Amino acid sequence: MERGPVVGAGPGTRARIRAVLGCLVQVLLWVASALLYFGSEQAARLLGSPCLRRLYHAWLAAVVIFGPLLQFHVNPRTIFASHGNFFNIKFVNSAWGWTCTFLGGFVLLVVFLATRRVTVTARHLSRLVVGAAVWRGAGRAFLLIEDLTGSCFEPLPQGLLLHELPDRRSCLAAGHQWRGYTVSSHTFLLTFCCLLMAEEAAVFAKYLAHGLPAGAPLRLVFLLNVLLLGLWNFLLLCTVIYFHQYTHKVVGAAVGTFAWYLTYGSWYHQPWSPGSPGHGLFPRPHPSRKHN
């Protein structure tokens, strides 16, 4: 039996398919927009709460002090226990670069949309420059401590042979190992980034409360910062569980907290500083005058 010619879809059918696909795309965009709006509102409300920020500081302290106890209850062969894991190489080793990129975009948008002034925007962005200087200075200080407290050793099958080489450079050049007190730079950096990001992101709640423009791009950048903050908390927990000695981690976190206190808790409240997050962005309510 011969088959008749196959008739393709007519113009009417193709039009209906395009209409259905167009409606589906609009529904997906509406759902994504609703989730973006709801998620940013709730995250801003949480990060903007002073009480929750104090609890967050207590959480970071608990992670560093008690987190190492979890090493007895986790799998030591997990991917996060390896120094060469993806997150350690791509994120932890470049934590300040990721923080500057995401947080810099957020601060730029918030300050400029609130003030429309380039000088004010540059002043607020200078806090990230200070943070970079803190990170670089702390890294050099940690290396100096290791140099001053270290000694040169040569690994042997019977043990370690101590050499009288005076500094790290000559020791490593001779093919030996330099061992000193090593403050955990990763714990320092992750702690400092967590405190810094929580402080900067808390401004978004007041920004929304003042009815300033908050379109989808700004809300998306804010949520990306929230996700990065969550990632830093997770990687900080992995670091204190799997890597470094206990006192090295505690000292690193303590130095990071102290650096945050000196900048965000003290200096940024002075008039000759870059200013605290949100400073000068929102109009102050005028006190009402009482008439006798």
LUMLOZA-259193 format. One record per residue (C-alpha): residue number from 1; residue in one letter; y, x, z. Coordinates in pm, whole numbers, plus 32768, in hexadecimal, padded with zeros to 4 digits. Layout:
BEGIN
REC  num  residuo     Y     X     Z
REC  NUM        A     Y     X     Z
...
This chain:
BEGIN
REC  num  residuo     Y     X     Z
REC    1        M  8000  8000  8000
REC    2        E  814D  8096  7F99
REC    3        R  8268  80AF  8095
REC    4        G  83C3  8043  803C
REC    5        P  84EA  8132  8053
REC    6        V  8562  818A  81B1
REC    7        V  86AF  80F0  81F4
REC    8        G  8797  81C1  82D5
REC    9        A  886E  8138  83E6
REC   10        G  8991  8079  8360
REC   11        P  8AFE  80B1  83B3
REC   12        G  8AF1  7F9A  84B6
REC   13        T  89D2  803D  8573
REC   14        R  8A7B  8191  8576
REC   15        A  8BBB  80F3  85F5
REC   16        R  8AFF  8049  8712
REC   17        I  8A56  8193  8770
REC   18        R  8BA6  8243  8778
REC   19        A  8C37  812E  884B
REC   20        V  8B16  8143  8944
REC   21        L  8B35  82BF  8959
REC   22        G  8CAC  82A1  8987
REC   23        C  8C7C  81AA  8AA5
REC   24        L  8B77  828E  8B43
REC   25        V  8C62  83B9  8B32
REC   26        Q  8D7A  82EC  8BCE
REC   27        V  8C95  827C  8CEB
REC   28        L  8C26  83E3  8D2C
REC   29        L  8D8F  845B  8D2C
REC   30        W  8DEF  8345  8E1C
REC   31        V  8CD0  839D  8F07
REC   32        A  8D28  850F  8EF9
REC   33        S  8E96  84C1  8F3E
REC   34        A  8E3A  83DF  9062
REC   35        L  8D56  84E8  90F7
REC   36        L  8E62  85F2  90C6
REC   37        Y  8F68  851A  9171
REC   38        F  8E84  84B2  9290
REC   39        G  8DF8  8610  92CA
REC   40        S  8F4D  86B5  92CA
REC   41        E  8FDD  85B0  93B7
REC   42        Q  8EC1  85D5  94B2
REC   43        A  8EBB  8752  949E
REC   44        A  9035  8761  94CD
REC   45        R  901C  867C  95FB
REC   46        L  8F12  8757  969C
REC   47        L  8FBC  88A3  9659
REC   48        G  910E  8817  96C1
REC   49        S  9096  87B7  981C
REC   50        P  910B  88B7  9922
REC   51        C  8FEA  8858  9A06
REC   52        L  8EE7  8895  98F7
REC   53        R  8F87  89E2  989F
REC   54        R  8F61  8A53  9A07
REC   55        L  8DF6  89E4  99FD
REC   56        Y  8DCF  8AA3  98B9
REC   57        H  8E43  8BE3  9965
REC   58        A  8D3F  8BA4  9A73
REC   59        W  8C3A  8B6F  9961
REC   60        L  8C85  8CC2  98C3
REC   61        A  8C6C  8D6C  9A16
REC   62        A  8B1D  8CC2  9A58
REC   63        V  8A9A  8D2A  9902
REC   64        V  8AE6  8E99  9940
REC   65        I  8A79  8EA3  9AAE
REC   66        F  8941  8DCA  9AA1
REC   67        G  88EB  8DD2  992E
REC   68        P  8821  8F16  9948
REC   69        L  872B  8E60  9A2A
REC   70        L  86BC  8D97  98FA
REC   71        Q  861B  8ECF  9865
REC   72        F  84EA  8E84  993C
REC   73        H  84C6  8D28  98A3
REC   74        V  8509  8D62  9730
REC   75        N  843C  8DF4  9616
REC   76        P  848F  8F6A  95FD
REC   77        R  841D  8F6D  9490
REC   78        T  8513  8E6A  9415
REC   79        I  85FF  8EC6  92FA
REC   80        F  8727  8ECE  93E8
REC   81        A  8686  8FE9  94AF
REC   82        S  86AC  90D9  9389
REC   83        H  87E6  91A9  935D
REC   84        G  87C0  917D  91E7
REC   85        N  87BD  9001  91E2
REC   86        F  88A1  8F4B  90F0
REC   87        F  898F  8EBE  91F5
REC   88        N  89B7  900B  92A7
REC   89        I  8A0B  90C5  9166
REC   90        K  8ADE  8FC1  90B3
REC   91        F  8B8F  8F1D  91D9
REC   92        V  8B86  8FE1  9320
REC   93        N  8BDD  912E  9281
REC   94        S  8D01  9086  91CD
REC   95        A  8D5D  8F88  92D9
REC   96        W  8ECD  8FE2  92DF
REC   97        G  8EEA  8FC7  9165
REC   98        W  8E4D  8E6A  9166
REC   99        T  8F2A  8E01  928A
REC  100        C  9069  8E7E  91E3
REC  101        T  9014  8DD3  909A
REC  102        F  8FC1  8C7C  9127
REC  103        L  90B7  8C79  9248
REC  104        G  91CE  8D11  9178
REC  105        G  91B0  8BF5  907D
REC  106        F  91BA  8AF3  9193
REC  107        V  92E9  8B8A  9243
REC  108        L  939E  8BAF  90F7
REC  109        L  936D  8A41  909B
REC  110        V  93BA  89B2  91F1
REC  111        V  94F5  8A7C  9231
REC  112        F  9586  8A5C  90D4
REC  113        L  9541  88E6  90B7
REC  114        A  95DD  88AE  920E
REC  115        T  9716  8982  91DD
REC  116        R  973B  89D5  9068
REC  117        R  97C5  8B24  90DB
REC  118        V  9736  8C6D  905D
REC  119        T  97BC  8D3A  9181
REC  120        V  971A  8C59  9285
REC  121        T  95D4  8C61  91C1
REC  122        A  95DA  8DDD  91B0
REC  123        R  961F  8DF2  9325
REC  124        H  94EE  8D1E  9379
REC  125        L  9414  8DDD  9284
REC  126        S  9478  8F20  9331
REC  127        R  938F  8EBF  944E
REC  128        L  9270  8F18  9365
REC  129        V  9311  906B  9327
REC  130        V  931A  90A0  94A0
REC  131        G  91AE  9034  94B3
REC  132        A  9150  9131  93A7
REC  133        A  9204  9242  946A
REC  134        V  914B  91DC  95A6
REC  135        W  8FFE  91EB  94F0
REC  136        R  9045  9340  9459
REC  137        G  90CA  93CB  959F
REC  138        A  8FA3  934C  9666
REC  139        G  8EAD  93DF  956D
REC  140        R  8F4F  9536  9589
REC  141        A  8F56  951C  9705
REC  142        F  8DE3  94C7  970D
REC  143        L  8D93  95F8  9636
REC  144        L  8E68  96D2  9719
REC  145        I  8DAB  9654  984C
REC  146        E  8C61  96A2  97A3
REC  147        D  8CDB  97FF  9749
REC  148        L  8D57  984C  98A9
REC  149        T  8C1D  97CE  9957
REC  150        G  8B19  9848  985B
REC  151        S  8A34  9970  9830
REC  152        C  8976  99FF  970A
REC  153        F  87FC  99CE  96FD
REC  154        E  86EB  9A31  960D
REC  155        P  85BE  9944  9600
REC  156        L  8473  99FF  962C
REC  157        P  830B  9984  964B
REC  158        Q  830F  99F3  97B8
REC  159        G  845D  994A  9803
REC  160        L  85CC  999B  97D5
REC  161        L  8662  9AF7  97C6
REC  162        L  87C7  9B14  9845
REC  163        H  88B3  9BE9  9774
REC  164        E  8A00  9C7E  97DD
REC  165        L  8ABF  9C0E  96A8
REC  166        P  8C1A  9BA3  971B
REC  167        D  8C63  9A6C  964E
REC  168        R  8BC9  9957  957E
REC  169        R  8C2B  99E8  942D
REC  170        S  8B7F  9B37  9461
REC  171        C  8A53  9A8A  94FE
REC  172        L  8A1E  999D  93DA
REC  173        A  8A5F  9AB5  92E2
REC  174        A  893E  9B75  937F
REC  175        G  885A  9A49  934B
REC  176        H  8847  99E7  94B9
REC  177        Q  88A4  98A8  9575
REC  178        W  89D8  9867  9647
REC  179        R  89A0  977C  976B
REC  180        G  8AB7  96FA  9846
REC  181        Y  8B30  95B7  98E2
REC  182        T  8B4C  94C4  97C0
REC  183        V  8C22  9390  97F7
REC  184        S  8BA0  9276  971B
REC  185        S  8CA7  9255  960A
REC  186        H  8BF3  9124  957B
REC  187        T  8C04  906D  96C7
REC  188        F  8D71  90CC  96EA
REC  189        L  8DCA  9058  958B
REC  190        L  8D09  8F0F  9597
REC  191        T  8D99  8EB9  96EC
REC  192        F  8EFB  8F0A  967D
REC  193        C  8ED3  8E44  9538
REC  194        C  8E46  8D15  95F1
REC  195        L  8F67  8D0C  96E8
REC  196        L  9068  8D4B  95D8
REC  197        M  8FE4  8C3E  94ED
REC  198        A  8FC8  8B3B  9600
REC  199        E  9132  8B7E  9662
REC  200        E  91B7  8B6A  94FE
REC  201        A  90EC  8A37  9499
REC  202        A  915E  8974  95CC
REC  203        V  92B4  8947  9524
REC  204        F  9222  8854  9425
REC  205        A  920A  8739  9523
REC  206        K  9381  8749  9568
REC  207        Y  93C2  8771  93F3
REC  208        L  930D  862A  93AA
REC  209        A  93B2  857A  94D1
REC  210        H  950A  85C1  943B
REC  211        G  94A7  851B  92F5
REC  212        L  94D8  8652  9221
REC  213        P  9436  8661  90C7
REC  214        A  92C0  8696  90E9
REC  215        G  9218  8672  8F9A
REC  216        A  90B2  86BF  8F3F
REC  217        P  90ED  8835  8EF9
REC  218        L  9181  8874  9052
REC  219        R  9071  87A9  90FF
REC  220        L  8F66  8864  903B
REC  221        V  8FF8  89B7  909C
REC  222        F  9004  8945  9207
REC  223        L  8E96  88D9  9203
REC  224        L  8E31  8A21  915F
REC  225        N  8ED4  8AD4  9285
REC  226        V  8E17  89F4  9377
REC  227        L  8CCF  8A47  92C8
REC  228        L  8D21  8BBA  92D2
REC  229        L  8D6F  8B9B  9445
REC  230        G  8C1B  8AFA  9479
REC  231        L  8B76  8C13  93B5
REC  232        W  8C22  8D1C  948B
REC  233        N  8BA1  8C70  95C7
REC  234        F  8A3F  8C6E  953D
REC  235        L  8A4D  8DDB  94CF
REC  236        L  8AE3  8E40  961F
REC  237        L  89B8  8D9E  96C9
REC  238        C  88C9  8E56  95DE
REC  239        T  897D  8F9E  9622
REC  240        V  8964  8F85  979C
REC  241        I  87F6  8F20  9785
REC  242        Y  8771  9023  9693
REC  243        F  885C  914F  9689
REC  244        H  8907  924F  976B
REC  245        Q  88DF  9293  98DD
REC  246        Y  8954  9197  99DD
REC  247        T  8A82  9252  9A65
REC  248        H  8AF0  92B3  9905
REC  249        K  8AFD  9143  98A5
REC  250        V  8BAE  90D2  99E1
REC  251        V  8CB5  91E4  99C3
REC  252        G  8CED  9191  9853
REC  253        A  8D1E  9020  989E
REC  254        A  8E00  9071  99C6
REC  255        V  8EDC  914F  98EC
REC  256        G  8EEC  903E  97E3
REC  257        T  8F53  8F3C  98E6
REC  258        F  9055  9029  9977
REC  259        A  90E4  9068  981A
REC  260        W  9101  8EF0  97E7
REC  261        Y  91AF  8EC8  9938
REC  262        L  92AA  8FDD  98F2
REC  263        T  9309  8F41  97A3
REC  264        Y  92D5  8DC7  97AC
REC  265        G  92E3  8DA1  9923
REC  266        S  9411  8E7C  9966
REC  267        W  94D1  8F2F  9854
REC  268        Y  94E2  8E11  9757
REC  269        H  95A2  8D3F  9853
REC  270        Q  96C1  8E39  984F
REC  271        P  97EC  8E09  9765
REC  272        W  97C0  8F64  96C8
REC  273        S  9659  8F1F  965E
REC  274        P  95BB  8E7A  952A
REC  275        G  95BA  8D3A  95F6
REC  276        S  949D  8C66  9676
REC  277        P  93E1  8B7E  9588
REC  278        G  94B4  8A4B  9542
REC  279        H  95F5  8AE3  95C8
REC  280        G  9724  8A5B  950C
REC  281        L  9656  897A  9428
REC  282        F  968B  882B  94CC
REC  283        P  97D3  8785  9536
REC  284        R  9803  8769  96AA
REC  285        P  9848  860F  9735
REC  286        H  99AF  85EB  97A9
REC  287        P  99CE  8586  9918
REC  288        S  9A60  842D  9940
REC  289        R  9BAF  8419  99ED
REC  290        K  9BD1  833B  9B19
REC  291        H  9D0C  826C  9B35
REC  292        N  9D97  820E  9C85
